[in-house]
Amino acid sequence: MSENIRIRVIDAYSVKPIDAETLLMAAQEAGNKIVTVEDHWPEGGLGDAVLEVFTQRDGALPQVVKLQCSRCPARHSCRMIEEAGISAHHIAQAVKALYDH
């Protein structure tokens, strides 16, 4: 079933340097809503790097939801990714929640 939500997926394989231009354009295209997903601890990770892009400029901050491991899996099996809260199911829930507000 389609939710009619516009999304854009960006593979930010490196947080330094982060592609600020792409992030700014993507946020604009997605209604200033961003979900970041990372498979490690949140401190100093992708979510922080994305937020920094928006705090370095004038203008309204986008709504940002950061998904990351609250307890990082030792192996990245599907079951462990689900338990860590960063599975496709969790990502879809986070996106829908942004648009429900």
Secondary structure as UniProt FT lines:
FT   TURN            16..17
FT   HELIX           20..29
FT   TURN            30..31
FT   STRAND          33..37
FT   TURN            43..44
FT   HELIX           46..55
FT   STRAND          63..67
FT   HELIX           78..84
FT   HELIX           88..100
//
